[in-house]
Amino acid sequence: MQQSGMTLGALGGPHTFNAQAAKRLVQHYPKFGDIVYFGTSEAVMQAALDGDVTAACGQEQTSKDGFHAGMHARIAAPGSRLHVVAEIAQSYHCSLLGKPGARREQVRRILGHTGSIAHSRSWLEHNLPDAVIEIVDTNSMGAARAVLDSDGSVASVGSPDLGKEFGLCELAREIDGGSAVSYWAVSLEPLFDPMPNRLVIAGRFRGEADMGRIVCALRDNGFDLHAVFPRATGTALYEYDYLFRFWGTGRLDAVQSALSCFPSVRLAGAWRNAAVLDK
């Protein structure tokens, strides 16, 4: 039986987009308890790798840019010990945050984290063509503090709740064009569900017939191929480290038995998805 009260690492503080996803993970997956915050995305992931937290909350993909190559590469790499143990999706709802009393026309510099800037860049470039856009290497809380310390010419991209936390004004709302993001909780512990409806399989292939046989074997056990992420190894043509995503319903023991015929792959996730997209 899975234990409860496991710690979940998240980026920044309670009102970053990552932390909002972490809170939803805690809400929908009772195995998680406390959320522990870290200053950078790298620190979140390292905490999970070091065992300082049970799992790390990180982006899996976005509606604008597709798969998060860094997250997928960490799990697909040969020798990786990380497992996907939960998943959540949510809309962004990005706001342009300014210093109280500032006007949008004053803004000459815009700060934000990677994801929020990527999804808002079209709006920012169209509506503030003269402003310099900078991606911060920490999190949106640092960007919000820089806005407060400015003369009104600096703005940041963040969540409405983050604006309230720092006393910032919303110069514009919903500037991301309705973008959505999927987050994974990843852990050194497998935490496999006995009746999963989501699977992630990792393996290195160079076009072998085993790829098709694995798909057929899992189909026979209740799971259909949903998506494929390939990461070139850089050493041979057609050689990739793959992550295969499967959706369906089946027994964990049947899945493990089917995969035992394929020693080149590992089961990198088997969980029961607990929520739909939060709009």
C-alpha positions as CSV (number, residue, x, y, z in Angstrom):
1,M,0.0,0.0,0.0
2,Q,1.3,3.5,-0.9
3,Q,2.2,5.7,2.1
4,S,0.6,9.1,2.6
5,G,2.2,12.4,3.5
6,M,5.0,12.3,0.9
7,T,6.8,15.5,0.2
8,L,6.5,17.3,-3.2
9,G,9.1,19.7,-4.4
10,A,7.9,22.8,-6.2
11,L,9.3,26.0,-7.7
12,G,9.3,29.4,-5.9
13,G,6.4,29.9,-3.5
14,P,2.7,29.3,-3.2
15,H,1.6,31.4,-6.1
16,T,4.0,30.5,-8.9
17,F,2.4,28.5,-11.8
18,N,4.5,25.4,-10.8
19,A,3.3,25.7,-7.2
20,Q,-0.3,26.0,-8.3
21,A,0.2,22.7,-10.2
22,A,1.8,21.1,-7.1
23,K,-1.2,22.1,-5.0
24,R,-3.5,20.4,-7.4
25,L,-1.3,17.3,-7.3
26,V,-1.7,17.3,-3.5
27,Q,-5.5,17.8,-3.9
28,H,-6.0,15.0,-6.5
29,Y,-3.3,12.5,-5.3
30,P,-3.7,11.8,-1.5
31,K,-0.3,10.2,-1.4
32,F,1.3,13.7,-1.4
33,G,1.3,15.8,1.7
34,D,3.6,18.8,2.3
35,I,4.9,21.0,-0.5
36,V,8.6,22.1,-0.2
37,Y,9.7,25.1,-2.3
38,F,13.0,25.7,-4.0
39,G,14.5,28.7,-5.8
40,T,15.1,27.2,-9.2
41,S,13.7,24.4,-11.4
42,E,17.1,22.6,-11.2
43,A,17.0,22.7,-7.4
44,V,13.5,21.1,-7.4
45,M,14.7,18.3,-9.6
46,Q,17.9,17.8,-7.6
47,A,16.0,17.6,-4.4
48,A,14.1,14.6,-5.8
49,L,17.3,13.0,-7.1
50,D,18.9,13.5,-3.7
51,G,15.9,12.1,-1.8
52,D,15.3,15.4,0.0
53,V,11.7,15.3,-1.3
54,T,9.7,12.2,-2.4
55,A,8.9,13.7,-5.8
56,A,9.4,16.9,-7.9
57,C,6.8,18.8,-9.8
58,G,7.9,19.8,-13.3
59,Q,6.6,20.6,-16.7
60,E,5.9,17.7,-19.0
61,Q,4.6,19.6,-22.0
62,T,2.8,22.8,-23.0
63,S,0.2,23.5,-25.7
64,K,2.5,25.9,-27.4
65,D,5.9,24.2,-27.4
66,G,5.0,20.5,-27.0
67,F,7.1,18.2,-24.9
68,H,9.5,19.6,-22.3
69,A,12.7,18.1,-23.7
70,G,14.6,18.4,-20.4
71,M,12.1,16.5,-18.4
72,H,11.6,13.8,-21.0
73,A,15.4,13.4,-21.5
74,R,16.0,12.9,-17.8
75,I,13.5,10.0,-17.7
76,A,14.4,8.5,-21.1
77,A,18.2,8.5,-20.5
78,P,19.8,5.0,-20.0
79,G,20.3,4.4,-16.3
80,S,17.7,7.0,-15.3
81,R,16.2,6.2,-11.9
82,L,13.3,8.6,-12.2
83,H,9.7,7.5,-12.5
84,V,6.5,9.4,-13.3
85,V,4.1,9.0,-10.4
86,A,1.3,11.5,-11.0
87,E,0.2,14.0,-13.6
88,I,-1.9,17.2,-13.7
89,A,-2.9,19.7,-16.4
90,Q,-3.9,23.3,-16.0
91,S,-4.4,26.5,-18.0
92,Y,-1.8,29.3,-17.5
93,H,-3.8,32.5,-17.0
94,C,-0.8,34.8,-17.3
95,S,-1.1,38.4,-16.2
96,L,1.2,41.4,-16.9
97,L,2.0,42.7,-13.4
98,G,3.2,46.2,-12.7
99,K,4.1,48.4,-9.8
100,P,1.1,50.0,-8.1
101,G,0.3,53.3,-9.9
102,A,2.3,52.4,-13.0
103,R,0.8,52.5,-16.5
104,R,1.3,50.0,-19.3
105,E,2.8,52.7,-21.5
106,Q,5.7,53.1,-18.9
107,V,6.9,49.6,-19.2
108,R,10.3,49.2,-20.9
109,R,11.5,45.9,-19.4
110,I,9.5,42.7,-18.8
111,L,10.7,39.8,-16.6
112,G,9.3,36.3,-16.3
113,H,10.1,32.6,-16.1
114,T,10.6,30.5,-19.2
115,G,7.2,29.0,-19.6
116,S,5.1,32.1,-18.9
117,I,7.3,34.3,-21.2
118,A,7.1,31.7,-24.0
119,H,3.3,31.6,-23.9
120,S,2.9,35.4,-23.5
121,R,5.6,36.5,-25.9
122,S,3.3,37.1,-28.9
123,W,1.0,39.4,-26.8
124,L,4.0,41.2,-25.3
125,E,5.7,41.9,-28.6
126,H,2.5,43.1,-30.2
127,N,1.3,45.3,-27.3
128,L,4.7,46.4,-25.9
129,P,7.0,46.4,-29.0
130,D,9.6,48.7,-27.4
131,A,10.0,46.7,-24.2
132,V,12.9,44.4,-23.6
133,I,11.8,40.9,-22.6
134,E,14.1,39.0,-20.1
135,I,13.8,35.4,-18.9
136,V,14.8,35.1,-15.3
137,D,16.9,32.1,-14.2
138,T,15.2,31.7,-10.8
139,N,11.4,32.0,-10.6
140,S,8.5,34.5,-11.0
141,M,8.8,35.7,-7.3
142,G,12.2,37.2,-8.0
143,A,10.7,39.0,-11.0
144,A,7.9,40.3,-8.9
145,R,10.3,41.7,-6.4
146,A,12.2,43.5,-9.2
147,V,8.9,45.1,-10.3
148,L,8.4,46.5,-6.8
149,D,11.9,47.9,-6.6
150,S,11.6,49.6,-10.0
151,D,10.4,53.1,-10.9
152,G,7.4,51.6,-12.7
153,S,9.2,50.9,-16.0
154,V,9.6,47.2,-15.1
155,A,6.8,44.6,-15.3
156,S,6.6,40.9,-14.9
157,V,4.6,38.0,-16.2
158,G,3.0,35.9,-13.4
159,S,-0.2,34.6,-11.9
160,P,-2.9,36.9,-10.6
161,D,-2.4,35.4,-7.2
162,L,1.3,36.2,-7.3
163,G,0.3,39.8,-8.1
164,K,-1.9,39.9,-5.0
165,E,0.8,38.4,-2.8
166,F,3.3,41.2,-3.8
167,G,0.7,44.0,-4.0
168,L,1.2,44.4,-7.8
169,C,-1.4,45.7,-10.2
170,E,-2.6,43.8,-13.2
171,L,-1.7,45.8,-16.3
172,A,-3.3,43.2,-18.5
173,R,-5.0,39.8,-18.0
174,E,-5.0,36.5,-19.9
175,I,-2.1,37.4,-22.1
176,D,-1.1,33.8,-22.9
177,G,-3.8,33.1,-25.5
178,G,-5.4,30.3,-23.5
179,S,-2.3,28.2,-23.2
180,A,-2.2,25.0,-21.1
181,V,0.5,23.0,-19.5
182,S,0.9,19.4,-18.2
183,Y,2.9,18.7,-15.1
184,W,4.5,15.5,-13.9
185,A,5.4,14.5,-10.4
186,V,8.6,12.5,-10.8
187,S,10.3,10.4,-8.1
188,L,13.0,7.9,-7.4
189,E,10.3,5.6,-6.0
190,P,8.2,3.8,-8.6
191,L,4.9,4.2,-6.7
192,F,3.1,2.1,-9.4
193,D,-0.7,1.9,-9.2
194,P,-2.0,-1.7,-9.3
195,M,-4.7,-0.6,-11.9
196,P,-3.1,2.2,-13.8
197,N,-4.7,4.1,-16.7
198,R,-1.4,5.8,-17.8
199,L,1.9,4.2,-18.6
200,V,5.3,5.6,-19.5
201,I,7.9,3.2,-21.1
202,A,11.6,4.2,-21.6
203,G,14.1,2.5,-23.9
204,R,16.8,3.0,-26.5
205,F,16.1,1.8,-30.0
206,R,17.5,2.0,-33.5
207,G,14.4,0.9,-35.4
208,E,14.2,-2.6,-33.9
209,A,11.1,-4.7,-34.4
210,D,10.7,-4.8,-30.6
211,M,9.2,-1.3,-30.8
212,G,6.1,-2.6,-32.6
213,R,6.0,-5.7,-30.5
214,I,5.9,-3.7,-27.3
215,V,3.0,-1.6,-28.7
216,C,1.1,-4.8,-29.6
217,A,1.8,-6.4,-26.2
218,L,0.5,-3.5,-24.3
219,R,-2.5,-3.1,-26.6
220,D,-3.3,-6.8,-25.7
221,N,-3.2,-5.8,-22.0
222,G,-5.6,-2.8,-22.3
223,F,-3.3,0.1,-23.3
224,D,-3.0,2.1,-26.6
225,L,-0.1,4.1,-27.7
226,H,-0.8,7.8,-27.0
227,A,2.4,9.7,-27.7
228,V,6.1,9.2,-28.4
229,F,9.1,11.4,-27.4
230,P,12.4,10.6,-29.2
231,R,15.8,12.0,-28.0
232,A,18.6,11.5,-30.4
233,T,21.6,9.8,-28.8
234,G,24.1,11.7,-31.0
235,T,26.0,8.5,-31.8
236,A,24.1,6.7,-34.6
237,L,21.5,7.2,-37.3
238,Y,18.0,6.3,-36.2
239,E,19.1,5.7,-32.6
240,Y,17.0,7.4,-30.0
241,D,16.1,7.3,-26.3
242,Y,12.4,7.0,-26.4
243,L,9.5,7.7,-24.0
244,F,6.3,6.0,-25.0
245,R,3.1,7.1,-23.4
246,F,0.2,4.7,-23.2
247,W,-3.4,5.4,-22.2
248,G,-5.9,2.7,-21.2
249,T,-6.8,0.5,-18.3
250,G,-5.2,-2.7,-17.1
251,R,-3.5,-4.6,-14.4
252,L,0.0,-3.6,-13.3
253,D,1.1,-7.2,-13.0
254,A,0.0,-8.0,-16.5
255,V,1.9,-5.0,-17.9
256,Q,5.0,-6.0,-16.0
257,S,4.7,-9.6,-17.3
258,A,4.3,-8.4,-20.9
259,L,7.4,-6.1,-20.6
260,S,9.5,-8.8,-19.1
261,C,10.0,-10.2,-22.6
262,F,11.7,-6.9,-23.6
263,P,14.8,-6.4,-21.5
264,S,15.8,-3.2,-23.4
265,V,12.9,-1.2,-21.8
266,R,11.9,-0.2,-18.4
267,L,8.5,0.7,-16.9
268,A,9.1,4.4,-16.0
269,G,5.6,5.2,-14.8
270,A,2.2,3.5,-14.1
271,W,-0.3,5.7,-12.4
272,R,-4.0,6.4,-12.4
273,N,-4.7,9.9,-13.8
274,A,-6.8,11.7,-11.2
275,A,-8.0,14.9,-12.8
276,V,-8.9,16.6,-16.1
277,L,-7.6,20.0,-17.3
278,D,-8.3,22.8,-14.9
279,K,-9.5,25.8,-16.8
